[in-house]
Amino acid sequence: MDAASSDSETSLRRLGNWRDLGGLPTRTRDLVVRPRRLFRSSSPSRFAPAEQLALAALNLRSVIDLRTTVEVARSAGAPIALGAQVVHLPLFETVRPNWIAAADQTPKATAVRYLEMLDDGRRPLAAVVRQIARPEATPLLVACSAGRDRTGIVVACLLDLLDVADEAIATDYAHSDAFDSAGGRAHAATVVELSALVRDRYGSVQRMLAPWGVSDTVVESLRRNLLVSRG
């Protein structure tokens, strides 16, 4: 990577809550997430021209937009990612009242809200997984508005399906801490709590999504596309 690319990606991280999920270790430690295949960020519609150009340099094939239809309409005309196919898959369309400006931002309370979002969004989440499992979909970006809550939930589930270690998933999520100017936090413990809630209610992420087509074959394809042997 040249100096210009490095500077551009530093700008993306600072201003766009962007990061490459490559290198995260699986539970066996023999495999890691393949670098420069799976990215996450806030909505590219919020990016300045310099960040848009840096994003275009990643040569993305797909952008998964988790925002509601109303949010997308409000940003109509704003560029998303040059040359990429934008797939609009809202995690949910209706926001429950208790999710708005929640007073309790502790990891446990946040994880309970996240589980509610998952309960409402299992079908679209399964569609996201099936989309990303397609070999032609990557390199790919997952984004919502701030890149913290909905993106954090979806990425945590994706990484769990990839068998990424729990501590690595939690550490990645915490990189979004306090990014959104509207408030809210991203504590590593939130993902730990959420994982426990999902396993208690459903048994696993895959069992939660199995009724909507996330089969063993889909998970195998996801892992084949996105994992690589540790160098």
C-alpha positions in Angstrom: 0.0 0.0 0.0 1.4 3.4 -1.0 1.5 6.5 1.2 -1.4 8.1 -0.5 -3.6 5.0 0.0 -2.6 4.8 3.6 -3.5 8.5 4.2 -6.8 8.0 2.5 -7.7 4.9 4.6 -6.6 6.8 7.8 -9.1 9.5 6.8 -11.8 6.9 6.3 -11.2 5.4 9.7 -11.3 8.8 11.4 -14.2 10.3 9.6 -16.2 7.3 8.4 -15.9 4.7 11.2 -14.5 2.5 8.5 -12.3 -0.5 8.9 -11.2 -3.7 7.2 -12.2 -6.8 9.2 -9.4 -8.8 7.7 -7.0 -10.5 10.1 -9.5 -11.2 12.8 -8.7 -14.7 14.2 -11.1 -17.7 14.3 -11.6 -19.7 17.5 -9.2 -22.4 16.2 -6.5 -19.7 15.4 -5.6 -21.6 12.2 -7.8 -19.3 10.0 -8.3 -15.5 9.9 -10.7 -13.3 8.0 -9.3 -12.6 4.6 -7.9 -9.1 4.3 -9.6 -6.5 2.0 -12.7 -8.6 1.5 -15.1 -7.5 4.2 -15.3 -3.9 5.4 -17.6 -1.9 7.7 -18.4 1.8 8.0 -21.0 4.5 8.5 -23.0 5.3 5.5 -20.8 6.4 2.6 -23.5 9.0 1.8 -22.1 11.0 4.7 -18.5 10.9 3.3 -16.7 14.0 2.0 -15.3 13.8 -1.6 -11.9 12.6 -0.4 -13.4 9.8 1.6 -15.6 8.8 -1.4 -12.5 8.6 -3.6 -10.7 6.5 -0.9 -13.7 4.2 -0.8 -13.8 3.9 -4.6 -10.1 2.8 -4.5 -11.1 -0.3 -2.6 -12.8 -1.6 -5.8 -15.8 -2.8 -3.9 -18.3 -5.1 -5.7 -21.1 -4.6 -3.2 -22.4 -2.3 -0.5 -25.0 -3.7 2.0 -27.0 -0.7 3.1 -28.8 -1.5 6.4 -30.6 1.8 6.8 -34.4 2.2 6.7 -36.1 3.2 3.5 -36.8 6.6 5.0 -33.1 7.2 5.8 -32.2 6.2 2.2 -34.8 8.5 0.8 -33.4 11.4 2.8 -30.0 10.9 1.4 -31.2 10.5 -2.2 -28.7 11.7 -4.7 -25.7 11.3 -2.3 -23.1 8.9 -3.8 -22.6 5.6 -2.1 -19.6 3.9 -3.6 -18.4 4.3 -7.1 -18.8 1.2 -9.2 -20.3 -1.0 -6.5 -23.7 -2.6 -6.5 -25.7 -1.2 -3.6 -28.0 -3.8 -2.0 -30.6 -2.2 0.3 -31.5 -4.6 3.1 -32.8 -2.7 6.1 -32.3 -4.6 9.3 -35.6 -3.1 10.4 -38.0 -0.5 9.0 -39.8 0.4 12.3 -37.9 1.8 15.3 -39.3 0.8 18.6 -39.8 3.8 21.0 -37.4 2.4 23.6 -34.5 2.4 21.1 -34.6 6.2 20.7 -32.2 8.1 22.9 -32.1 5.4 25.5 -31.1 6.6 28.9 -29.5 3.4 29.9 -26.4 2.9 27.8 -24.8 0.1 29.9 -23.7 -3.0 28.0 -26.5 -5.2 29.4 -29.3 -2.7 28.5 -27.8 -2.1 25.1 -27.5 -5.8 24.4 -31.2 -6.3 25.3 -32.1 -3.6 22.7 -29.8 -5.2 20.2 -31.6 -8.5 20.7 -34.9 -6.8 20.0 -33.4 -5.5 16.8 -32.3 -9.0 15.9 -35.8 -10.4 16.8 -37.3 -7.9 14.3 -34.5 -8.3 11.8 -33.8 -12.0 11.5 -35.2 -12.3 7.9 -33.2 -9.4 6.5 -30.1 -10.5 8.4 -30.4 -13.9 6.8 -30.7 -12.2 3.4 -27.5 -10.3 4.2 -25.7 -13.5 5.0 -26.9 -15.2 1.9 -25.8 -12.1 -0.2 -22.3 -12.1 1.3 -21.9 -15.8 0.9 -22.0 -15.3 -2.9 -18.5 -15.4 -4.3 -19.1 -12.5 -6.7 -20.3 -10.2 -3.8 -16.9 -9.4 -2.4 -15.0 -7.2 -1.7 -18.0 -5.9 0.2 -18.9 -3.1 2.6 -21.6 -3.3 5.3 -22.9 0.1 6.5 -25.8 1.8 8.3 -26.0 5.4 9.4 -23.3 5.7 12.1 -21.8 2.2 11.4 -22.1 1.3 15.1 -25.5 -0.3 16.1 -27.1 -2.0 13.1 -23.7 -2.6 11.5 -22.3 -3.8 14.8 -25.1 -6.3 15.2 -24.8 -7.6 11.6 -21.0 -7.8 11.7 -21.1 -9.6 15.1 -23.4 -12.2 13.6 -21.4 -12.5 10.4 -18.1 -13.0 12.4 -19.8 -15.5 14.7 -20.8 -17.5 11.6 -17.2 -17.3 10.4 -16.2 -18.8 13.8 -14.2 -15.6 14.8 -13.2 -15.6 18.4 -15.7 -13.8 20.7 -13.0 -11.5 22.1 -12.0 -10.4 18.6 -15.7 -9.6 17.7 -16.1 -7.6 20.9 -12.8 -5.7 20.3 -13.8 -4.8 16.8 -17.2 -3.5 17.9 -15.6 -1.3 20.5 -13.7 0.6 17.9 -16.9 2.4 17.1 -17.2 3.8 20.6 -18.6 7.3 20.7 -18.3 7.7 16.9 -21.8 9.0 16.5 -22.2 12.7 17.4 -25.8 11.9 18.6 -24.4 10.0 21.5 -24.3 6.3 22.5 -21.4 4.1 23.3 -19.8 0.9 22.0 -18.5 -1.1 24.9 -16.9 -4.5 24.1 -19.0 -6.0 26.9 -22.1 -5.2 24.9 -21.3 -7.8 22.3 -20.3 -10.3 25.0 -23.8 -9.8 26.5 -25.5 -10.0 23.1 -23.8 -13.3 22.2 -24.9 -14.8 25.5 -28.5 -13.6 24.9 -28.6 -15.1 21.4 -27.2 -18.4 22.5 -29.6 -18.5 25.4 -32.6 -17.8 23.2 -31.7 -19.5 19.9 -28.7 -21.8 20.6 -26.5 -20.0 18.0 -26.6 -17.4 15.3 -27.0 -20.1 12.6 -29.9 -21.7 14.4 -31.5 -18.3 14.7 -31.2 -17.7 10.9 -31.8 -21.3 9.7 -35.5 -20.8 9.1 -34.6 -18.1 6.5 -32.2 -20.2 4.5 -28.9 -19.9 6.3 -28.0 -23.5 5.8 -24.8 -25.4 6.4 -24.1 -24.9 2.7 -24.4 -21.1 3.0 -22.2 -21.0 6.0 -19.6 -23.1 4.3 -19.7 -20.8 1.3 -19.3 -17.8 3.6 -16.3 -19.3 5.2 -14.7 -20.3 1.9 -15.1 -16.8 0.6 -13.9 -14.9 3.7 -11.4 -17.0 5.6 -7.8 -17.7 4.8 -5.0 -19.7 6.5 -3.0 -17.6 9.0 0.2 -16.6 7.2 
